[in-house]
């Protein structure tokens, strides 16, 4: 097998493409021949030693992937050799093969392609947990999605529309706004045309007839967070999903008081560990929605696995719409 090896977590440039022994699965594990692996923001942080999970060195990055089971270890009964699966295990995806915990593998129904499957679990699980569980979003409510053309943003748009909500999508270019419209957003706002914070707040309020959004989905953080929160509706819920822009915003507590609003943390990874039955039910619903055509990952492009460094560079340029997927 071959894989991108991180021996020194100083960044993408330190990754090397190496031939390694093909491992055999141990108890509770499966060997997967990887067909596709998607890029997620944590994949960049982990090779920079900036992520909360710090795997033992050396390791193969790549948190999310899909492929075909080639061997099963002791005690694995629900997966079979030749079966297609998707997995989000945190590491191991950027190679030709990997060992994965069988318990983390999602069997793929017929018609669920490897590219879509490799881009599915993280963004849809995060967005469903955020909007349905944490925000208790209802049909008829309005959602403002920040960073709406990214992976979790596009998933949030689709899930909110599946629930019956109105969606305002905020993105940084007209092209990204057009993408958001094409997957269901009702209104779009171009950040760059409202760079002054008050201008962005007024644009959001205008899009909601002065009421403000009931739910704000924020995977970005940074400069627009306070302006967005100031636009929120009475009893609104502000979802803290991540900080893709870098800076972690600080919100004045009086804003929550004045709006009777809540700031709600979203940590799908710990939800999955602490509430496995609820997570399994959620994943079942998402797979059903995919089969019904209600949700489908937006794929920016696929690239050969050997071009991983170029893919990271493209992700860093902020030009990605949806998900980047590496293929073998």
TORTORLO-14427 format. One record per residue: x, y, z of N, C-alpha, C, O, CB in turn. Coordinates in steps of 0.1 Angstrom, whole numbers, plus 2048, in hexadecimal, padded with zeros to 3 digits. Glycine has a CB too. Example, Ala and Ser with C-alpha at 12.3 -4.5 7.8 and 13.67 -1.06 7.14 Angstrom:
# residues 2
8847C784E87B7D384E8847DF84E88E7DF8558717D385A/8807EA8478897F584788180084F88680B85088D7FA839/
***
This chain:
# residues 328
8087F480080080080080980C80081580C8047F680080C/8038187FC8098257FD80182E8057F482D80580C82A7EE/80783880B7FF84281380884E81581484E8147FB83B821/80185981880786681C80A86582B8018648337FE872819/81786582E81C86383C81F87184282787883C82785983C/81A87384E81E87F85682787A86182387486B81188685C/83487D85F83E87986984288587284888387D84B874862/83F89186D84289D8758378A78728378AD8678508A3871/82E8AA87B8228B28798258C18788218C98818188AF883/82D8C586E8308D386C8288D986082A8E585C83F8D5869/81F8D185A8178D684F8178CD84381D8C284481C8E484B/8108D183980D8C882D81A8C582681C8BA8218048CF824/8248CE8268308CC81E8388C18248418BB81D8398D981E/8368BD83183E8B28378388A583483E89B83783E8B4846/82C8A482E82789782A82F89081F833897816818898826/83088382083787B81682F86F81182986981A84587781B/82F86D8048288617FE8318557FF83C8557F88238647EF/82E84B80783784080A83083280882483180983C841818/83882980483381B80483581581283F81681883B8127FA/82A80F8178298098248247FB82381D7F781A82081282D/8277F382E8217E582E8127E682F80D7EE8378277DD83A/80B7DE8277FD7DD8287F97D68357FD7CA8377F67D681C/7F27DC83F7EF7D684C7E47CC84B7DC7CC8417EC7E0856/7E37C38557D87BA8567CF7BF8627D47C386C7DD7AB859/7C27BD8607B97C286B7BA7BA8787BA7AE8777AB7C3866/7BA7C18837B97BB8907AA7B98947A17BB88C7C17C389A/7A87B68A179B7B58A67937C18A57977CC8A879C7B18B5/7877C089F77E7CB89D7827D589277C7E089177D7D38AA/78B7D18897907D987F78D7D387178A7C787079F7DC880/78D7DC86778C7D88597977DF85179B7EA85477E7DB853/79C7D88477A57DE83D79D7E38317957DB82B7B07D3838/79F7F082E7977F68237A17FA8187AB80181A78F802829/79D7F680C7A37FC80079C8097FD7918097F97A37F27F4/7A48147FF79E8217FE79B8257EF7A48257E77A682C805/78F8297EC78B82E7DF78B83D7DE78E8437D477E8287DB/7878447EA7868527EA7878577F87838508027788577E4/78D8637FA78F86980778D87880679387E7FD79D86680D/78587E80E78388C80D78C895816791890820774890810/78E8A18137958AB81B78C8B28247818B782079D8B5812/78F8B28317888BA83B7928C384279E8C18427808B1845/78C8CE8487958D884E79E8D18597AA8D585A78D8E3855/7998C88617A18C186B7AD8BA8657B78B886C7998B8873/7AC8B68587B78AF8527C38B88507CF8B48517B38A9844/7C18C584E7CC8CF84E7D18D185C7DD8D285E7C78DC847/7C88D38657CD8D68737D58CB8797DF8CE8807C18D987C/7D28BE8767D88B387C7E78B28777EF8AD87F7D18A6879/7E98B586B7F78B48667FF8C186A80C8C18687F78B3857/7F98CB86F7FF8D78758018D68848068DF88A7F88E3871/7FD8CB88A7FD8C98987F48D389F7F88D78AA80B8C989D/7E98D78997E08E189F7D28DB8A27CA8E38A77DE8ED895/7D18CE8A07C48C88A37C38C38B17CE8BF8B67C08BD898/7B78C18B77B68BC8C57BA8AE8C67BF8AA8D07A88BE8CA/7B88A68BB7BD8988BB7CB8988B57CE89D8AA7B488F8B3/7D58928BD7E38928B97E78838B87EB87E8C27EC89A8C3/7E687D8AC7E986F8AA7F886D8AC8018768AA7E586A89D/7FC8618B080A85D8B281185D8A480B85A89A80B84F8B8/81D8628A482586389782C85589582F84E89E82F86E898/82E85288882885887C81985487A81584A87F83085586F/81285C87380485887080085C86280786485B7FA85F87A/7F685685D7F085984F7E48628527DA85E8577ED84C847/7E486F84D7D887784F7CD8738457CF86A83D7DC88684C/7C287A8467B687683E7AB8718477AB86584A7BA86C833/7A287A84B79887685578C86E85078686685779388285D/78987084377C86B83D77E86583078486B82777287783D/77985982E77C85282277284781F76A84482878A84B822/77284281376983780F77182D80777A8317FF75D83C808/76D8208077748167FF76D809801762807804782815803/7757FE7FE7707F07FE7787E88097847E88097727EA7F0/7707E18117767D881B77E7CD8147797C680C76B7D3824/78B7CC8187937C18127967B681C7997AB8187A17C780E/7957B98297977AE8337907B384078F7BF8437A67AB836/78B7A98487847AC85478C7A586079179A85E7757A8854/78C7AC86B7937A787778979F88077E79D87D7997B287F/78F79988A78779189477C79989A77D7A589D79078C89F/77079389A7657998A175C7A28987527A789C7697A08AC/7617A488B7597AC88274F7A487B75379B8737627B4878/7427A687D73879E87772E7A686E7287A0865730797881/72E7B386F7247BB86772A7C085A7237C68527207C7870/7377BE85873D7C284B7447B68457487AC84B7487CD84E/7447B68377497AA8307537AF8257537BB82173D7A3829/75C7A68227667A981775E7AC80A7557A680776F79D815/7627B780475C7BC7F77517C67F974B7CB7F07567B07F0/74E7C98067437D38097487E18087547E380D73D7D0817/7417EA8037457F88037407FF8107357FD81573E7FF7F6/74980781574780E82274C81C82175581F81974D80682D/74782582A74D83282D75183283B74C82B84474383D829/75C83A83E76183A84C76684884F76C84E84676B82F84E/76484C85B76A85886077285486D76C854878760864863/77F85286C78684C87779185687C79885388678D840873/79286287679C86C87A7A986C8737AE87787179E86A889/7AE8608707BA85F8687B985385F7B084B85F7C785D872/7C38528567C584684E7C08478407C283E8387BE83B854/7B985183C7B285282F7BA8558237B78518187A785B830/7C585C8257CD8608197D78568157E38588177D486E81C/7D284B8107DB84080C7D38378037C783A7FF7E1839817/7D982B8007D28217F77CA8178007C08127FC7DB81A7EE/7CE81580D7C880C8167C98128247D181A8277CE7FE815/7C080D82D7C181183B7B98078437B080083E7BB81F83D/7BD8068507B67FE85A7AC8088607AF8138647BF7F8864/79F80386279580C86878D80487278B7F887178B81185D/78980A87D78080388777380088076D80987A77E80C893/76F7F38807637EF87A7577F787F74E7F98777617E087C/7577FA88C74C80189274A80F88C73F81488D74E8028A1/75481588675382288074F82287174E82C86B76082A882/74E81686B74C81585D73D81585A73580E861752808857/73981D85072B81E84C72981683F72E81A83572782D84A/72280A84071F80383371880B82970E81382D7177F6836/71C80B81D71681381370B80B80B70E800806720818809/6FF81180A6F480A8026F880B7F37008137EF6E7811805/6F28037EB6F48037DD6F18117D76E78187DB6EB7F97D6/6F98167CE6F78237C86FE82E7D06FE83A7CB6E98267C8/70482C7DB70B8367E371A8357DF72182D7E47098347F3/71E83E7D672C83E7D07368417DA7348487E472C8477C5/74383D7D874E83F7E175184E7E37558527EE75A8377DD/7508567D87548647D974A86B7E274E8727EB75486A7CB/73D8697DF73386F7E873586A7F773487280072586C7E3/73785E7F873885880674485D80D74385F81A739849805/74F86080675B86580D75987481176087981A767864804/74F87A80C74C88880F73F88A81773A89581874B891803/73B87F81D72D87F82372D88183272688983772687381F/73487883973187684873488385072B88885773A86B84D/73F88984E7438958577398A08557348A685E751899854/7378A48487308B08467218AF84971A8B884E7318B5837/71B8A384570D8A184870A89E8567008A285C70789683F/71289685D71089386B7128A087370A8A387C71A889870/71C8A887071E8B58777128BE87670C8C387F72A8BC872/70D8BF8697028C98666F58C486C6ED8CC8707018CB857/6F28B786B6E68B18706E68B387F6DC8B78856E48A286C/6F18AF8866F28B08956EF8BF8996E98C28A26FF8AB89A/6F58C88916F48D68946E68DB8936E08E189C6FD8DE88B/6E08D98876D38DF8846C78D888A6BE8DE88F6D18E0875/6C88CB88A6BC8C388F6BD8C189E6B38C38A56BC8B6888/6C98BD8A36CA8B98B16CC8C68BA6C58C98C36D58AF8B4/6D78CD8B76DB8D98BF6D28E58BD6CE8EB8C76E98DC8BC/6CE8E88B16C68F48AF6B78F18AF6AF8FA8B06C98FA8A1/6B38E48AE6A58E08AD69D8E88A26928ED8A469E8E38BB/6A48E989669E8F188B6918EB88768F8DF8866A88F187F/6878F488467A8F08806778F587267C8FF86E66F8F688B/66E8EF86C6698F385F66390186065C90486A65E8EA859/66690A85766191885766B92285E66992E85C65491885F/67591D86567F92686B68992A86068A92485568691F877/69193486469C93985A6A99368606AC93886C69A948858/6B29318576C092E85B6C99368536C89388476C391F859/6D393C8596DE9438536EA93A8536EF93685E6E1951859/6F09368486FB92D84770793684370893B8386F992283D/71193784C71E93E849727933842727928845724944855/73093883A73992F83373192582B73591982B74292883D/72792982471D92081F72191881371B90E81071192881B/72C91C80C73091480173A90980473F9027FB73691D7F6/73E9088117488FE8157408F18177348F081574F902822/7488E781C7428D981E7378D982772C8D582474D8D0822/7398DE83472E8DD83E7238E783A7188E583D7338E084C/7278F283471D8FC8307138F78267078F982772490982A/7198F081B7108EB8117078E08176FB8DF8147178E5806/70C8D88217048CE8276F98D48306EE8D083070D8C5830/6FD8DF8376F38E683F6E78EC8376DC8EB83B6FA8F2847/6EB8F182B6E08F68226D68EB81E6CA8ED8206E68FD815/6DC8E081A6D38D58166CB8CF8216BF8CC8206DC8CA810/6D18CE82D6C98C88396BE8D283D6B38CE8406D38C6844/6C28DF83E6B88E98416AC8E98386A08EA83C6BE8F7842/6AF8E882B6A48E782169C8DA82268F8DA8206A98E8813/6A28CF82669B8C28276918C38336878BD8336A58B782A/6958CC83D68C8CE8496818D78466768D784C6948D3855/6838E083C6788E983867B8F783D67290083E66B8E583E/6888FA83F68C90884368F91183769190C82C69890784D/68F91E83A6949288306A292A8336A792B83E68C935831/6AB92A8286B992B82A6BF9378236BC93A8186C091E823/6C693F82C6CE94A8276DD9458276E29418316CD957830/6E394581B6F194081A6FB94C8186F995480F6F293680E/70594D82170F95782071C95181B72194782171195E82D/72295681072E95180A73695D80573296880472B9467FF/74395A80174C9657FE74D9697EF7549737EC75A960803/7479627E67479667D87399637D273195C7D775295E7D0/73796A7C672B9687BF72995A7BA71E9547BA72A9727B3/7359547B67359467B273093C7BD7289337BB7439427AD/73593F7C97319367D47229397D871B92F7DB73A9397E1/71E9457D77109487DA7079417CF6FC93B7D370D9577D9/70B9407C37049397B870392B7BB6F89247B970A93C7AB/70E9257C070D9177C47039147CF6FB90B7CF71B9127C9/70391D7D96FA91C7E56EB91C7E06E39157E46FC9277EF/6E99257D66DB9267D06D79197C96CC9157CA6DB9327C6/6E19137C36DE9077BB6DB8FB7C36D58F27BE6EA9047B2/6DF8FB7D06DC8F07D96D18F37E36CE8EC7EC6E98EB7E0/6CA8FF7E16BE9017E96BD90E7F16B39117F66BC8F67F1/6C89157F26C89227FA6BD92B7F46BC92D7E86D59287FB/6B69317FD6AB93A7F86B09487F66AC94F7EC6A093B803/6BA94D7FE6C095A7FC6CF9587FE6D49508066BA964807/6D89607F76E69607F96EB96E7FC6E69787F86ED95A7ED/6F696E8046FD97B80770C97980571296F80A6FA97F816/7119817FD7209817FA7279898057259958067239877EC/72F98280D73798981773E99581373E9A081974097F81E/74599480774E99E8037479AB7FF74D9B67FF7569997F7/73A9AA7FD7329B67FA72D9BC8067279C78067269B37F0/72F9B681272B9BB81F7369BA8297349B583471E9B3824/7429BE82574E9BD82D74D9C483A7539C184475A9C1826/7469D083A7449D784773A9CF84F72F9CC84B73F9E6844/73D9CC85C7349C48647269C886471D9BF8637399C3872/7239D58667159D986770E9D785A7029D485A7159E886A/7159D784E70F9D584170A9C68407009C483B7199D8836/7129BD84670E9AF8457029AD84E6F99A684A71A9A684A/7029B385A6F69B18636EA9B685C6DF9B085D6F99B8870/6EB9C28566DF9C884F6DA9BF8436CE9BE8416E29D684A/6E49B983C6E09B08316D89A48366CF9A08306ED9AC829/6DD99F8416D69938476C899784C6BE9908496DE98D853/6C79A38526BA9A78576B09AA84B6A49A784C6BB9B4860/6B69B08416AD9B38356A89A682F69D9A582A6B59BB82A/6B199B82F6AD98E8296A298783169C97E82C6B9985827/6A098C83D69698584668B98F84A68498C85369D980853/68A99A84367F9A38456809AA8536769AE85967299C844/68D9AB85868F9B186568F9A88716939AC87B6869BC867/68A99C86F68899287A69698C87F69898A88A67F987876/69E9898756AB9828786A997387769E96E8776B0986886/6B496C8756B495D8746B19578816B695B88B6C095886E/6A994C8816A794488D6B393C8916B593A89D69B93B88B/6BA9388876C693088A6D29358816D09388756C4920887/6DE9368876EA93A8806F492E8816F792A88C6F0947885/6F892987570191E87570F9248717119288666FC91386A/71892387A72592987873192087A73591D885727935883/73691B86E74391386E74F91C86C75A91686B742908864/74E92986C75893286775F93987376B93A87475393B85D/75793F87C75C94888676195588175C95987676894088E/76B95B88777196788276897388276097588B775964874/76A97C87876698A87875698B87775199587D76C99186D/75098287174198486F73897E87A72C98087A73D97E862/73F97888473697188E72E97B896722979897740969897/73498689B72C98F8A372299689B7169988A07359998AA/72599A88F71B9A088670F99788370499B8837229A5879/71398A88170898187E6FF97F88B6F397F88A70E97387A/70597E8966FE97C8A36F59888A56E99868AA70797A8AF/6F99948A26F19A08A46E59A089C6DB9A889E6F99AD8A2/6E49988916D99978886CF98C88D6C498B8876DD99487A/6D29848976CA97889A6BC97C89F6BA9868A56D29708A4/6B397389D6A59758A16A39738B06AC96C8B669B96C899/6989778B56959748C36949658C568F95E8BD68797B8C7/69A9608D069B9528D36A494A8C86A393E8C768E94B8D3/6AC9518C16B594B8B76BF9428BD6C39438C96BC9568AF/6C59398B56CF9308B96DB9318B06DA9308A46CA9218B9/6E79358B66F39378AF6FC92A8B07019278BB6FB9448B4/6FE9238A57059168A67149198A371891D89970090D89B/71C9158AD72B9168AC7309098A77318FF8AE73191A8BA/73390989A7378FC8937468FB89274B8F08937308FB886/74D90688F75B90688D76191488A75991E88B75F8FC882/76E91488877592188677E92087A78A92287B77D924893/77891D86E78091C86278892885E792927857777918857/78393486278B94085F79794286879F94A86578194C860/79893B8737A393C87C7A094288979F93B8937AE944875/79D94F88A79A95689778D95089D78394E897799965895/78E94F8AA78294A8B277B9578B778195E8BF7869418BE/76F95A8B37699668B77659678C676395C8CC75C9698AF/7639738CB75F9758D975297D8D87529888D376A97C8E2/7479788DD73A97F8DC7369858EA73897E8F472F9758D8/7329928EA72D9988F67219918FC71798F8F472B9A78F4/72198D90871598690E70898E90E6FE98790E71998291C/70999B90D6FD9A290D6F49A09016E89A29016FF9B190F/6FB99C8F66F49998EA6EA98D8EB6DF98E8E66FD9968DE/6EF9838F26E69778F56DA97C8FD6CF9778FB6EE96C8FC/6DD9849086D29899116C79919096BB98E90A6D899191C/6CC99A9016C39A38FA6BA99B8F06AE99F8ED6CA9AE8F2/6BF9918EA6B79898E06B197D8E56AA9758DE6C09868D4/6B397A8F26AE96D8F86B39628F06AD9578EE69F96D8F7/6C09638EB6C695A8E16D09508E86D59538F36CC9618D6/6D39458E16DC93B8E76E893A8DE6E793A8D16D592E8E9/6F49388E47009338DC7019248DF7039208EB70D93C8E0/70191C8D570190E8D670D9078D07109098C46F49088D0/7149008D87208F98D371C8EC8CB7138E58CF7298F58DE/7248EA8C07218DE8B872E8D68B77388DA8B171D8E28AA/72E8CA8BD73A8C18BD7358B38BA7338AB8C27428C18CB/7338B18AC72D8A48A87368988AC73088E8B072C8A4899/7438998AC74C88E8B07498898BE74887C8BF75A8928AF/7478918C774588D8D57368888D673387F8DE7478988DF/72D88E8CF71F8898CF71F87B8CA7188728D07168928C5/7268778BF72786A8BA72C8608C47278558C572F8698AD/7368648CC73C85B8D673285A8E273184F8E87498608DB/72D8658E77258658F371685F8F171085A8FA7248738F9/7118618E570385E8E27038558D56FD8598CB6FA86A8E1/7098498D570A8418C96FD83D8C36FC83D8B77138358CC/6F383A8CB6E68368C56E08428BE6DA8408B36DD8318D0/6E084E8C46DA8598BD6E285D8B06DC8608A66DA8668C6/6EF85B8B16F785D8A56F485389A6F385788E70685D8A8/6F384789D6EF83C8946E283F88D6E083D8816EF82E89A/6D88448956CB84788F6CC8538866C685387B6C184A89B/6D585D8896D78688816DD8648736D98698696E0873888/6E785C8746EE8578686E584F85F6E58508536FB84F86B/6DC8478656D284085D6C98498566C584784A6CA837867/6C485485D6BC85E8566C386584B6BD8678406B6868860/6D086884D6D786F8426D98668366D886B82B6E5873848/6DC8598386DD85082D6D084F8256D084E8196E2842832/6C584F82D6B884E8266B585B81E6B185A8136AD84D831/6B98668246B787381C6C087380F6BC8788056BB87F825/6CC86D8106D586C8046CE8647FA6CD8687EE6E3867808/6C88587FE6C18507F56B58567EE6B28537E36BD8437FC/6AF85F7F66A38667F16A78727E869E8797E369A86A7FC/6B48767E76B88817E06B788E7E76B88997E06B18827D3/6B488E7F46B289B7FB6C08A17FE6C18AE7FF6AB898808/6CA8997FF6D889F8026E28987F96E088C7F56DB89D811/6EC89F7F56F78997ED7038A27EE7028AE7EC6F28987DE/70E89C7F171A8A57F371E8AD7E671D8A87DB72689C7F7/7228B97E97278C17DE7368BE7DC73D8C17E67248D17E0/73A8B97D17488B67CF74E8C17C674B8C27BB7498A87C8/7588C87CC75F8D27C57678CC7B97668D17AE7688DA7CE/76E8C17BC7768BA7B277C8AD7B977D8AD7C57818C37AC/77F8A47B07878987B579589A7AF79789F7A578188B7B0/79F8957B77AD8967B37B48887B77AF8827C07B48A27BA/7BE8847AF7C58787B37CB8797C17D08847C57D08757A8/7CC86E7C87D186E7D57DF8737D67E48797DF7D185F7DB/7E78717CB7F58757CA7F68847CA80188A7CC7FC86F7BE/7EB88B7C77EB89A7C77E68A17D37E08AC7D37E389F7BA/7E789A7DE7E289F7EB7E78AD7EF7DF8B57F37E58957F6/7F48AF7ED7F98BD7F07F38C87E87F08D27ED8088BD7EF/7F08C57DB7EA8CF7D37DB8D17D87D68DC7D77EA8CB7C4/7D58C67DC7C78C77E17C78D07EE7BE8D87F07C18B97E4/7D08CE7F77D18D68037D38E57FF7CD8EE8057DD8D280C/7DB8E87F57DE8F57F17D18FC7EB7CE9077EE7E98F67E6/7C98F47E47BC8F97DF7B38FC7EA7AC9067EA7B68EF7D5/7B28F37F47AA8F58007AE9028077A590A80B7AA8E9809/7BB9048087C091080F7BD91D8077BD92880D7CF90F811/7BA91C7FA7B79287F37A992D7F57A69387F07BA9257E4/7A19267FC7939297FF78B9297F278092F7F2792937806/7909227E87889217DC77F9157DB7789137D17919217D0/77F90C7E57789007E57699027E776590A7F077D8F67EF/7618FC7DF7528FD7E174E8EE7E374E8E67DA74B9037D4/7498EB7EF7458DE7F37528D67F87598DC80073F8D67E7/7548CA7F375F8C27F87698BE7ED7658BC7E17598B57FE/7758BD7F17808B87E87828A97EC7828A67F778E8C07EA/7838A17E17848927E479088D7DC79188F7D077788B7E0/7988857E37A487E7DD79F8707D979886A7E17B087E7E7/7A486C7CE79F85E7C97AB8567C57B685B7C07968607BD/7AA8497C77B383F7C37AE8377B77B582F7B27B68357CF/
***
